[in-house]
Amino acid sequence: MIHKSPITPVTVVFKANDDNGEWRKIHQLDLDSADPIVVERLMKKDARNRGATFYDKHGRRLWLCIPVR
């Protein structure tokens, strides 16, 4: 018998610095940890449309592979 581990829900919060240097929430996604494609789509859209760059909670830059049109 194979036991599958339960899928853990994850909350991903996107924040940006405002003009005063304060962090404010831009997006919050509550999602299934087994389906990260939702986060990837949002990141690619913001990178393309807003010129956004992304960092993890430790300040390390996250790199995206975005095809050039």
N, CA, C, O and CB atoms as a CASP TS submission, in Angstrom:
PFRMAT TS
TARGET T0000
AUTHOR 0000-0000-0000
METHOD Language model
MODEL 1
PARENT N/A
ATOM      1  N   MET     1       0.829  -1.167   0.000  1.00  0.00           N
ATOM      2  CA  MET     1       0.000   0.000   0.000  1.00  0.00           C
ATOM      3  C   MET     1       0.887   1.248   0.000  1.00  0.00           C
ATOM      4  O   MET     1       1.806   1.353   0.812  1.00  0.00           O
ATOM      5  CB  MET     1      -0.950  -0.012   1.206  1.00  0.00           C
ATOM      6  N   ILE     2       0.623   2.176  -0.888  1.00  0.00           N
ATOM      7  CA  ILE     2       1.388   3.412  -0.985  1.00  0.00           C
ATOM      8  C   ILE     2       0.627   4.521  -0.274  1.00  0.00           C
ATOM      9  O   ILE     2      -0.556   4.748  -0.529  1.00  0.00           O
ATOM     10  CB  ILE     2       1.659   3.789  -2.468  1.00  0.00           C
ATOM     11  N   HIS     3       1.326   5.202   0.620  1.00  0.00           N
ATOM     12  CA  HIS     3       0.720   6.327   1.336  1.00  0.00           C
ATOM     13  C   HIS     3       1.200   7.623   0.709  1.00  0.00           C
ATOM     14  O   HIS     3       2.404   7.855   0.599  1.00  0.00           O
ATOM     15  CB  HIS     3       1.067   6.286   2.853  1.00  0.00           C
ATOM     16  N   LYS     4       0.281   8.453   0.306  1.00  0.00           N
ATOM     17  CA  LYS     4       0.641   9.762  -0.219  1.00  0.00           C
ATOM     18  C   LYS     4       0.612  10.766   0.927  1.00  0.00           C
ATOM     19  O   LYS     4      -0.272  10.743   1.783  1.00  0.00           O
ATOM     20  CB  LYS     4      -0.320  10.193  -1.369  1.00  0.00           C
ATOM     21  N   SER     5       1.618  11.654   0.914  1.00  0.00           N
ATOM     22  CA  SER     5       1.608  12.688   1.945  1.00  0.00           C
ATOM     23  C   SER     5       0.536  13.715   1.604  1.00  0.00           C
ATOM     24  O   SER     5       0.279  13.979   0.429  1.00  0.00           O
ATOM     25  CB  SER     5       3.006  13.366   2.076  1.00  0.00           C
ATOM     26  N   PRO     6      -0.084  14.290   2.612  1.00  0.00           N
ATOM     27  CA  PRO     6      -1.134  15.270   2.347  1.00  0.00           C
ATOM     28  C   PRO     6      -0.558  16.523   1.687  1.00  0.00           C
ATOM     29  O   PRO     6       0.574  16.919   1.963  1.00  0.00           O
ATOM     30  CB  PRO     6      -1.859  15.642   3.648  1.00  0.00           C
ATOM     31  N   ILE     7      -1.340  17.129   0.829  1.00  0.00           N
ATOM     32  CA  ILE     7      -0.923  18.357   0.167  1.00  0.00           C
ATOM     33  C   ILE     7      -1.140  19.509   1.136  1.00  0.00           C
ATOM     34  O   ILE     7      -2.220  19.675   1.704  1.00  0.00           O
ATOM     35  CB  ILE     7      -1.707  18.584  -1.169  1.00  0.00           C
ATOM     36  N   THR     8      -0.107  20.285   1.308  1.00  0.00           N
ATOM     37  CA  THR     8      -0.159  21.391   2.254  1.00  0.00           C
ATOM     38  C   THR     8      -0.489  22.690   1.530  1.00  0.00           C
ATOM     39  O   THR     8       0.199  23.049   0.575  1.00  0.00           O
ATOM     40  CB  THR     8       1.174  21.520   3.010  1.00  0.00           C
ATOM     41  N   PRO     9      -1.521  23.398   1.962  1.00  0.00           N
ATOM     42  CA  PRO     9      -1.799  24.700   1.354  1.00  0.00           C
ATOM     43  C   PRO     9      -0.699  25.703   1.715  1.00  0.00           C
ATOM     44  O   PRO     9      -0.148  25.669   2.815  1.00  0.00           O
ATOM     45  CB  PRO     9      -3.182  25.228   1.810  1.00  0.00           C
ATOM     46  N   VAL    10      -0.392  26.592   0.775  1.00  0.00           N
ATOM     47  CA  VAL    10       0.676  27.571   0.948  1.00  0.00           C
ATOM     48  C   VAL    10       0.123  28.957   0.644  1.00  0.00           C
ATOM     49  O   VAL    10      -0.675  29.118  -0.279  1.00  0.00           O
ATOM     50  CB  VAL    10       1.895  27.244   0.034  1.00  0.00           C
ATOM     51  N   THR    11       0.537  29.949   1.405  1.00  0.00           N
ATOM     52  CA  THR    11       0.198  31.333   1.107  1.00  0.00           C
ATOM     53  C   THR    11       1.446  32.027   0.593  1.00  0.00           C
ATOM     54  O   THR    11       2.482  32.028   1.257  1.00  0.00           O
ATOM     55  CB  THR    11      -0.375  32.062   2.359  1.00  0.00           C
ATOM     56  N   VAL    12       1.344  32.626  -0.604  1.00  0.00           N
ATOM     57  CA  VAL    12       2.448  33.371  -1.201  1.00  0.00           C
ATOM     58  C   VAL    12       2.030  34.835  -1.235  1.00  0.00           C
ATOM     59  O   VAL    12       0.974  35.179  -1.766  1.00  0.00           O
ATOM     60  CB  VAL    12       2.806  32.835  -2.645  1.00  0.00           C
ATOM     61  N   VAL    13       2.868  35.692  -0.663  1.00  0.00           N
ATOM     62  CA  VAL    13       2.577  37.125  -0.608  1.00  0.00           C
ATOM     63  C   VAL    13       3.614  37.871  -1.437  1.00  0.00           C
ATOM     64  O   VAL    13       4.816  37.660  -1.280  1.00  0.00           O
ATOM     65  CB  VAL    13       2.568  37.643   0.864  1.00  0.00           C
ATOM     66  N   PHE    14       3.140  38.742  -2.320  1.00  0.00           N
ATOM     67  CA  PHE    14       4.008  39.598  -3.119  1.00  0.00           C
ATOM     68  C   PHE    14       3.911  41.003  -2.551  1.00  0.00           C
ATOM     69  O   PHE    14       2.814  41.531  -2.367  1.00  0.00           O
ATOM     70  CB  PHE    14       3.615  39.566  -4.639  1.00  0.00           C
ATOM     71  N   LYS    15       5.078  41.621  -2.267  1.00  0.00           N
ATOM     72  CA  LYS    15       5.115  42.972  -1.711  1.00  0.00           C
ATOM     73  C   LYS    15       6.015  43.843  -2.576  1.00  0.00           C
ATOM     74  O   LYS    15       6.892  43.347  -3.282  1.00  0.00           O
ATOM     75  CB  LYS    15       5.614  42.958  -0.237  1.00  0.00           C
ATOM     76  N   ALA    16       5.780  45.161  -2.509  1.00  0.00           N
ATOM     77  CA  ALA    16       6.590  46.125  -3.235  1.00  0.00           C
ATOM     78  C   ALA    16       6.870  47.314  -2.341  1.00  0.00           C
ATOM     79  O   ALA    16       6.074  47.648  -1.464  1.00  0.00           O
ATOM     80  CB  ALA    16       5.894  46.571  -4.534  1.00  0.00           C
ATOM     81  N   ASN    17       8.012  47.952  -2.571  1.00  0.00           N
ATOM     82  CA  ASN    17       8.334  49.179  -1.852  1.00  0.00           C
ATOM     83  C   ASN    17       7.529  50.325  -2.427  1.00  0.00           C
ATOM     84  O   ASN    17       7.471  50.488  -3.645  1.00  0.00           O
ATOM     85  CB  ASN    17       9.844  49.487  -1.923  1.00  0.00           C
ATOM     86  N   ASP    18       6.907  51.122  -1.571  1.00  0.00           N
ATOM     87  CA  ASP    18       6.195  52.306  -2.060  1.00  0.00           C
ATOM     88  C   ASP    18       7.158  53.504  -2.040  1.00  0.00           C
ATOM     89  O   ASP    18       8.346  53.337  -1.763  1.00  0.00           O
ATOM     90  CB  ASP    18       4.915  52.598  -1.188  1.00  0.00           C
ATOM     91  N   ASP    19       6.657  54.688  -2.328  1.00  0.00           N
ATOM     92  CA  ASP    19       7.493  55.890  -2.404  1.00  0.00           C
ATOM     93  C   ASP    19       8.142  56.261  -1.070  1.00  0.00           C
ATOM     94  O   ASP    19       9.157  56.956  -1.043  1.00  0.00           O
ATOM     95  CB  ASP    19       6.666  57.052  -2.894  1.00  0.00           C
ATOM     96  N   ASN    20       7.556  55.797   0.031  1.00  0.00           N
ATOM     97  CA  ASN    20       8.093  56.084   1.367  1.00  0.00           C
ATOM     98  C   ASN    20       9.053  55.011   1.862  1.00  0.00           C
ATOM     99  O   ASN    20       9.535  55.085   2.992  1.00  0.00           O
ATOM    100  CB  ASN    20       6.959  56.235   2.356  1.00  0.00           C
ATOM    101  N   GLY    21       9.335  54.011   1.026  1.00  0.00           N
ATOM    102  CA  GLY    21      10.223  52.926   1.426  1.00  0.00           C
ATOM    103  C   GLY    21       9.548  51.864   2.268  1.00  0.00           C
ATOM    104  O   GLY    21      10.213  50.979   2.806  1.00  0.00           O
ATOM    105  N   GLU    22       8.232  51.944   2.386  1.00  0.00           N
ATOM    106  CA  GLU    22       7.470  50.951   3.144  1.00  0.00           C
ATOM    107  C   GLU    22       7.052  49.809   2.220  1.00  0.00           C
ATOM    108  O   GLU    22       6.767  50.022   1.042  1.00  0.00           O
ATOM    109  CB  GLU    22       6.225  51.598   3.809  1.00  0.00           C
ATOM    110  N   TRP    23       7.018  48.595   2.772  1.00  0.00           N
ATOM    111  CA  TRP    23       6.562  47.443   2.001  1.00  0.00           C
ATOM    112  C   TRP    23       5.040  47.383   2.052  1.00  0.00           C
ATOM    113  O   TRP    23       4.443  47.510   3.121  1.00  0.00           O
ATOM    114  CB  TRP    23       7.186  46.124   2.541  1.00  0.00           C
ATOM    115  N   ARG    24       4.413  47.187   0.886  1.00  0.00           N
ATOM    116  CA  ARG    24       2.958  47.014   0.859  1.00  0.00           C
ATOM    117  C   ARG    24       2.619  45.779   0.026  1.00  0.00           C
ATOM    118  O   ARG    24       3.316  45.432  -0.927  1.00  0.00           O
ATOM    119  CB  ARG    24       2.250  48.284   0.281  1.00  0.00           C
ATOM    120  N   LYS    25       1.532  45.137   0.417  1.00  0.00           N
ATOM    121  CA  LYS    25       1.118  43.901  -0.249  1.00  0.00           C
ATOM    122  C   LYS    25       0.518  44.222  -1.617  1.00  0.00           C
ATOM    123  O   LYS    25      -0.357  45.080  -1.736  1.00  0.00           O
ATOM    124  CB  LYS    25       0.097  43.124   0.621  1.00  0.00           C
ATOM    125  N   ILE    26       0.997  43.527  -2.641  1.00  0.00           N
ATOM    126  CA  ILE    26       0.499  43.683  -4.003  1.00  0.00           C
ATOM    127  C   ILE    26      -0.465  42.543  -4.349  1.00  0.00           C
ATOM    128  O   ILE    26      -1.564  42.773  -4.855  1.00  0.00           O
ATOM    129  CB  ILE    26       1.674  43.722  -5.007  1.00  0.00           C
ATOM    130  N   HIS    27      -0.033  41.320  -4.068  1.00  0.00           N
ATOM    131  CA  HIS    27      -0.837  40.125  -4.337  1.00  0.00           C
ATOM    132  C   HIS    27      -0.705  39.175  -3.160  1.00  0.00           C
ATOM    133  O   HIS    27       0.314  39.173  -2.470  1.00  0.00           O
ATOM    134  CB  HIS    27      -0.398  39.428  -5.663  1.00  0.00           C
ATOM    135  N   GLN    28      -1.724  38.375  -2.931  1.00  0.00           N
ATOM    136  CA  GLN    28      -1.641  37.257  -1.999  1.00  0.00           C
ATOM    137  C   GLN    28      -2.367  36.092  -2.627  1.00  0.00           C
ATOM    138  O   GLN    28      -3.530  36.204  -3.013  1.00  0.00           O
ATOM    139  CB  GLN    28      -2.242  37.615  -0.600  1.00  0.00           C
ATOM    140  N   LEU    29      -1.669  34.967  -2.728  1.00  0.00           N
ATOM    141  CA  LEU    29      -2.261  33.764  -3.308  1.00  0.00           C
ATOM    142  C   LEU    29      -2.266  32.653  -2.272  1.00  0.00           C
ATOM    143  O   LEU    29      -1.239  32.365  -1.657  1.00  0.00           O
ATOM    144  CB  LEU    29      -1.492  33.323  -4.577  1.00  0.00           C
ATOM    145  N   ASP    30      -3.404  32.037  -2.081  1.00  0.00           N
ATOM    146  CA  ASP    30      -3.508  30.827  -1.264  1.00  0.00           C
ATOM    147  C   ASP    30      -3.666  29.684  -2.240  1.00  0.00           C
ATOM    148  O   ASP    30      -4.654  29.613  -2.970  1.00  0.00           O
ATOM    149  CB  ASP    30      -4.714  30.893  -0.231  1.00  0.00           C
ATOM    150  N   LEU    31      -2.689  28.786  -2.255  1.00  0.00           N
ATOM    151  CA  LEU    31      -2.708  27.756  -3.285  1.00  0.00           C
ATOM    152  C   LEU    31      -2.233  26.415  -2.780  1.00  0.00           C
ATOM    153  O   LEU    31      -1.716  26.276  -1.671  1.00  0.00           O
ATOM    154  CB  LEU    31      -1.867  28.175  -4.443  1.00  0.00           C
ATOM    155  N   ASP    32      -2.425  25.453  -3.625  1.00  0.00           N
ATOM    156  CA  ASP    32      -2.028  24.078  -3.397  1.00  0.00           C
ATOM    157  C   ASP    32      -0.529  23.983  -3.666  1.00  0.00           C
ATOM    158  O   ASP    32      -0.076  24.357  -4.748  1.00  0.00           O
ATOM    159  CB  ASP    32      -2.840  23.086  -4.301  1.00  0.00           C
ATOM    160  N   SER    33       0.242  23.494  -2.712  1.00  0.00           N
ATOM    161  CA  SER    33       1.694  23.422  -2.883  1.00  0.00           C
ATOM    162  C   SER    33       2.113  22.502  -4.019  1.00  0.00           C
ATOM    163  O   SER    33       3.261  22.556  -4.461  1.00  0.00           O
ATOM    164  CB  SER    33       2.336  22.959  -1.605  1.00  0.00           C
ATOM    165  N   ALA    34       1.219  21.672  -4.494  1.00  0.00           N
ATOM    166  CA  ALA    34       1.534  20.774  -5.596  1.00  0.00           C
ATOM    167  C   ALA    34       1.360  21.442  -6.965  1.00  0.00           C
ATOM    168  O   ALA    34       1.665  20.828  -7.987  1.00  0.00           O
ATOM    169  CB  ALA    34       0.662  19.541  -5.515  1.00  0.00           C
ATOM    170  N   ASP    35       0.870  22.705  -7.000  1.00  0.00           N
ATOM    171  CA  ASP    35       0.610  23.381  -8.272  1.00  0.00           C
ATOM    172  C   ASP    35       1.223  24.785  -8.270  1.00  0.00           C
ATOM    173  O   ASP    35       0.497  25.770  -8.144  1.00  0.00           O
ATOM    174  CB  ASP    35      -0.910  23.460  -8.542  1.00  0.00           C
ATOM    175  N   PRO    36       2.558  24.890  -8.409  1.00  0.00           N
ATOM    176  CA  PRO    36       3.214  26.199  -8.368  1.00  0.00           C
ATOM    177  C   PRO    36       3.043  27.021  -9.640  1.00  0.00           C
ATOM    178  O   PRO    36       3.485  28.170  -9.675  1.00  0.00           O
ATOM    179  CB  PRO    36       4.669  26.017  -8.102  1.00  0.00           C
ATOM    180  N   ILE    37       2.426  26.486 -10.676  1.00  0.00           N
ATOM    181  CA  ILE    37       2.290  27.181 -11.953  1.00  0.00           C
ATOM    182  C   ILE    37       1.516  28.496 -11.809  1.00  0.00           C
ATOM    183  O   ILE    37       1.766  29.435 -12.564  1.00  0.00           O
ATOM    184  CB  ILE    37       1.595  26.277 -12.967  1.00  0.00           C
ATOM    185  N   VAL    38       0.592  28.580 -10.864  1.00  0.00           N
ATOM    186  CA  VAL    38      -0.185  29.805 -10.648  1.00  0.00           C
ATOM    187  C   VAL    38       0.751  30.959 -10.266  1.00  0.00           C
ATOM    188  O   VAL    38       0.619  32.069 -10.781  1.00  0.00           O
ATOM    189  CB  VAL    38      -1.259  29.585  -9.541  1.00  0.00           C
ATOM    190  N   VAL    39       1.679  30.690  -9.372  1.00  0.00           N
ATOM    191  CA  VAL    39       2.638  31.715  -8.940  1.00  0.00           C
ATOM    192  C   VAL    39       3.556  32.089 -10.102  1.00  0.00           C
ATOM    193  O   VAL    39       3.838  33.267 -10.318  1.00  0.00           O
ATOM    194  CB  VAL    39       3.475  31.214  -7.728  1.00  0.00           C
ATOM    195  N   GLU    40       4.012  31.103 -10.836  1.00  0.00           N
ATOM    196  CA  GLU    40       4.895  31.359 -11.968  1.00  0.00           C
ATOM    197  C   GLU    40       4.209  32.252 -13.005  1.00  0.00           C
ATOM    198  O   GLU    40       4.828  33.178 -13.530  1.00  0.00           O
ATOM    199  CB  GLU    40       5.333  30.034 -12.613  1.00  0.00           C
ATOM    200  N   ARG    41       2.951  31.983 -13.298  1.00  0.00           N
ATOM    201  CA  ARG    41       2.211  32.810 -14.263  1.00  0.00           C
ATOM    202  C   ARG    41       2.119  34.262 -13.804  1.00  0.00           C
ATOM    203  O   ARG    41       2.349  35.183 -14.588  1.00  0.00           O
ATOM    204  CB  ARG    41       0.802  32.246 -14.478  1.00  0.00           C
ATOM    205  N   LEU    42       1.783  34.461 -12.532  1.00  0.00           N
ATOM    206  CA  LEU    42       1.659  35.814 -11.989  1.00  0.00           C
ATOM    207  C   LEU    42       3.008  36.535 -12.032  1.00  0.00           C
ATOM    208  O   LEU    42       3.065  37.710 -12.393  1.00  0.00           O
ATOM    209  CB  LEU    42       1.121  35.769 -10.541  1.00  0.00           C
ATOM    210  N   MET    43       4.083  35.852 -11.672  1.00  0.00           N
ATOM    211  CA  MET    43       5.407  36.458 -11.691  1.00  0.00           C
ATOM    212  C   MET    43       5.814  36.852 -13.108  1.00  0.00           C
ATOM    213  O   MET    43       6.342  37.943 -13.323  1.00  0.00           O
ATOM    214  CB  MET    43       6.435  35.501 -11.097  1.00  0.00           C
ATOM    215  N   LYS    44       5.573  35.979 -14.061  1.00  0.00           N
ATOM    216  CA  LYS    44       5.935  36.287 -15.450  1.00  0.00           C
ATOM    217  C   LYS    44       5.131  37.477 -15.965  1.00  0.00           C
ATOM    218  O   LYS    44       5.671  38.332 -16.668  1.00  0.00           O
ATOM    219  CB  LYS    44       5.704  35.059 -16.356  1.00  0.00           C
ATOM    220  N   LYS    45       3.855  37.538 -15.624  1.00  0.00           N
ATOM    221  CA  LYS    45       3.002  38.644 -16.058  1.00  0.00           C
ATOM    222  C   LYS    45       3.495  39.967 -15.469  1.00  0.00           C
ATOM    223  O   LYS    45       3.609  40.960 -16.189  1.00  0.00           O
ATOM    224  CB  LYS    45       1.536  38.390 -15.648  1.00  0.00           C
ATOM    225  N   ASP    46       3.788  39.988 -14.169  1.00  0.00           N
ATOM    226  CA  ASP    46       4.271  41.216 -13.539  1.00  0.00           C
ATOM    227  C   ASP    46       5.656  41.608 -14.044  1.00  0.00           C
ATOM    228  O   ASP    46       5.946  42.795 -14.188  1.00  0.00           O
ATOM    229  CB  ASP    46       4.302  41.053 -12.027  1.00  0.00           C
ATOM    230  N   ALA    47       6.508  40.632 -14.312  1.00  0.00           N
ATOM    231  CA  ALA    47       7.834  40.937 -14.853  1.00  0.00           C
ATOM    232  C   ALA    47       7.709  41.559 -16.241  1.00  0.00           C
ATOM    233  O   ALA    47       8.419  42.510 -16.568  1.00  0.00           O
ATOM    234  CB  ALA    47       8.706  39.662 -14.912  1.00  0.00           C
ATOM    235  N   ARG    48       6.825  41.032 -17.032  1.00  0.00           N
ATOM    236  CA  ARG    48       6.630  41.531 -18.398  1.00  0.00           C
ATOM    237  C   ARG    48       5.936  42.893 -18.400  1.00  0.00           C
ATOM    238  O   ARG    48       6.396  43.815 -19.073  1.00  0.00           O
ATOM    239  CB  ARG    48       5.811  40.526 -19.221  1.00  0.00           C
ATOM    240  N   ASN    49       4.844  43.030 -17.664  1.00  0.00           N
ATOM    241  CA  ASN    49       4.024  44.245 -17.727  1.00  0.00           C
ATOM    242  C   ASN    49       4.517  45.387 -16.840  1.00  0.00           C
ATOM    243  O   ASN    49       4.329  46.556 -17.176  1.00  0.00           O
ATOM    244  CB  ASN    49       2.622  43.911 -17.348  1.00  0.00           C
ATOM    245  N   ARG    50       5.138  45.061 -15.725  1.00  0.00           N
ATOM    246  CA  ARG    50       5.547  46.096 -14.768  1.00  0.00           C
ATOM    247  C   ARG    50       7.054  46.214 -14.606  1.00  0.00           C
ATOM    248  O   ARG    50       7.540  47.092 -13.894  1.00  0.00           O
ATOM    249  CB  ARG    50       4.933  45.818 -13.431  1.00  0.00           C
ATOM    250  N   GLY    51       7.793  45.327 -15.268  1.00  0.00           N
ATOM    251  CA  GLY    51       9.247  45.333 -15.095  1.00  0.00           C
ATOM    252  C   GLY    51       9.657  44.886 -13.702  1.00  0.00           C
ATOM    253  O   GLY    51      10.704  45.291 -13.197  1.00  0.00           O
ATOM    254  N   ALA    52       8.830  44.051 -13.080  1.00  0.00           N
ATOM    255  CA  ALA    52       9.070  43.615 -11.698  1.00  0.00           C
ATOM    256  C   ALA    52      10.238  42.635 -11.619  1.00  0.00           C
ATOM    257  O   ALA    52      10.463  41.842 -12.533  1.00  0.00           O
ATOM    258  CB  ALA    52       7.806  42.968 -11.116  1.00  0.00           C
ATOM    259  N   THR    53      10.964  42.702 -10.528  1.00  0.00           N
ATOM    260  CA  THR    53      11.960  41.687 -10.182  1.00  0.00           C
ATOM    261  C   THR    53      11.520  41.087  -8.851  1.00  0.00           C
ATOM    262  O   THR    53      10.829  41.741  -8.069  1.00  0.00           O
ATOM    263  CB  THR    53      13.429  42.296 -10.096  1.00  0.00           C
ATOM    264  N   PHE    54      11.914  39.862  -8.598  1.00  0.00           N
ATOM    265  CA  PHE    54      11.414  39.139  -7.437  1.00  0.00           C
ATOM    266  C   PHE    54      12.559  38.626  -6.578  1.00  0.00           C
ATOM    267  O   PHE    54      13.616  38.235  -7.074  1.00  0.00           O
ATOM    268  CB  PHE    54      10.525  37.982  -7.873  1.00  0.00           C
ATOM    269  N   TYR    55      12.309  38.640  -5.254  1.00  0.00           N
ATOM    270  CA  TYR    55      13.302  38.210  -4.281  1.00  0.00           C
ATOM    271  C   TYR    55      12.628  37.303  -3.264  1.00  0.00           C
ATOM    272  O   TYR    55      11.435  37.441  -2.992  1.00  0.00           O
ATOM    273  CB  TYR    55      13.971  39.427  -3.583  1.00  0.00           C
ATOM    274  N   ASP    56      13.396  36.374  -2.703  1.00  0.00           N
ATOM    275  CA  ASP    56      12.828  35.535  -1.655  1.00  0.00           C
ATOM    276  C   ASP    56      12.887  36.286  -0.327  1.00  0.00           C
ATOM    277  O   ASP    56      13.348  37.426  -0.273  1.00  0.00           O
ATOM    278  CB  ASP    56      13.580  34.177  -1.559  1.00  0.00           C
ATOM    279  N   LYS    57      12.425  35.651   0.729  1.00  0.00           N
ATOM    280  CA  LYS    57      12.348  36.339   2.026  1.00  0.00           C
ATOM    281  C   LYS    57      13.728  36.648   2.606  1.00  0.00           C
ATOM    282  O   LYS    57      13.836  37.376   3.593  1.00  0.00           O
ATOM    283  CB  LYS    57      11.560  35.493   3.016  1.00  0.00           C
ATOM    284  N   HIS    58      14.792  36.095   1.996  1.00  0.00           N
ATOM    285  CA  HIS    58      16.153  36.357   2.449  1.00  0.00           C
ATOM    286  C   HIS    58      16.841  37.415   1.583  1.00  0.00           C
ATOM    287  O   HIS    58      18.022  37.705   1.773  1.00  0.00           O
ATOM    288  CB  HIS    58      16.966  35.064   2.441  1.00  0.00           C
ATOM    289  N   GLY    59      16.098  37.991   0.630  1.00  0.00           N
ATOM    290  CA  GLY    59      16.657  39.036  -0.221  1.00  0.00           C
ATOM    291  C   GLY    59      17.423  38.531  -1.426  1.00  0.00           C
ATOM    292  O   GLY    59      18.083  39.314  -2.109  1.00  0.00           O
ATOM    293  N   ARG    60      17.347  37.240  -1.701  1.00  0.00           N
ATOM    294  CA  ARG    60      18.028  36.675  -2.876  1.00  0.00           C
ATOM    295  C   ARG    60      17.107  36.771  -4.080  1.00  0.00           C
ATOM    296  O   ARG    60      15.922  36.448  -3.995  1.00  0.00           O
ATOM    297  CB  ARG    60      18.450  35.195  -2.626  1.00  0.00           C
ATOM    298  N   ARG    61      17.660  37.216  -5.204  1.00  0.00           N
ATOM    299  CA  ARG    61      16.851  37.404  -6.406  1.00  0.00           C
ATOM    300  C   ARG    61      16.402  36.060  -6.975  1.00  0.00           C
ATOM    301  O   ARG    61      17.175  35.104  -7.035  1.00  0.00           O
ATOM    302  CB  ARG    61      17.638  38.191  -7.465  1.00  0.00           C
ATOM    303  N   LEU    62      15.138  36.008  -7.390  1.00  0.00           N
ATOM    304  CA  LEU    62      14.585  34.837  -8.059  1.00  0.00           C
ATOM    305  C   LEU    62      14.626  35.108  -9.557  1.00  0.00           C
ATOM    306  O   LEU    62      14.185  36.167 -10.005  1.00  0.00           O
ATOM    307  CB  LEU    62      13.121  34.523  -7.569  1.00  0.00           C
ATOM    308  N   TRP    63      15.135  34.190 -10.316  1.00  0.00           N
ATOM    309  CA  TRP    63      15.274  34.369 -11.763  1.00  0.00           C
ATOM    310  C   TRP    63      14.165  33.644 -12.488  1.00  0.00           C
ATOM    311  O   TRP    63      13.820  32.512 -12.149  1.00  0.00           O
ATOM    312  CB  TRP    63      16.639  33.869 -12.250  1.00  0.00           C
ATOM    313  N   LEU    64      13.607  34.306 -13.492  1.00  0.00           N
ATOM    314  CA  LEU    64      12.551  33.733 -14.309  1.00  0.00           C
ATOM    315  C   LEU    64      13.044  33.584 -15.739  1.00  0.00           C
ATOM    316  O   LEU    64      13.804  34.416 -16.236  1.00  0.00           O
ATOM    317  CB  LEU    64      11.277  34.604 -14.255  1.00  0.00           C
ATOM    318  N   CYS    65      12.614  32.537 -16.381  1.00  0.00           N
ATOM    319  CA  CYS    65      12.910  32.364 -17.811  1.00  0.00           C
ATOM    320  C   CYS    65      11.672  32.847 -18.575  1.00  0.00           C
ATOM    321  O   CYS    65      10.650  32.162 -18.622  1.00  0.00           O
ATOM    322  CB  CYS    65      13.269  30.842 -18.170  1.00  0.00           C
ATOM    323  N   ILE    66      11.784  34.040 -19.172  1.00  0.00           N
ATOM    324  CA  ILE    66      10.664  34.628 -19.877  1.00  0.00           C
ATOM    325  C   ILE    66      11.051  34.778 -21.347  1.00  0.00           C
ATOM    326  O   ILE    66      12.016  35.475 -21.660  1.00  0.00           O
ATOM    327  CB  ILE    66      10.262  36.000 -19.253  1.00  0.00           C
ATOM    328  N   PRO    67      10.319  34.140 -22.245  1.00  0.00           N
ATOM    329  CA  PRO    67      10.650  34.271 -23.661  1.00  0.00           C
ATOM    330  C   PRO    67      10.440  35.713 -24.149  1.00  0.00           C
ATOM    331  O   PRO    67       9.488  36.384 -23.752  1.00  0.00           O
ATOM    332  CB  PRO    67       9.799  33.299 -24.496  1.00  0.00           C
ATOM    333  N   VAL    68      11.333  36.161 -25.001  1.00  0.00           N
ATOM    334  CA  VAL    68      11.228  37.504 -25.575  1.00  0.00           C
ATOM    335  C   VAL    68      10.298  37.452 -26.768  1.00  0.00           C
ATOM    336  O   VAL    68      10.390  36.548 -27.598  1.00  0.00           O
ATOM    337  CB  VAL    68      12.623  38.057 -25.988  1.00  0.00           C
ATOM    338  N   ARG    69       9.389  38.438 -26.853  1.00  0.00           N
ATOM    339  CA  ARG    69       8.460  38.485 -27.981  1.00  0.00           C
ATOM    340  C   ARG    69       8.981  39.368 -29.068  1.00  0.00           C
ATOM    341  O   ARG    69       8.328  39.528 -30.099  1.00  0.00           O
ATOM    342  CB  ARG    69       7.101  38.965 -27.542  1.00  0.00           C
TER
END
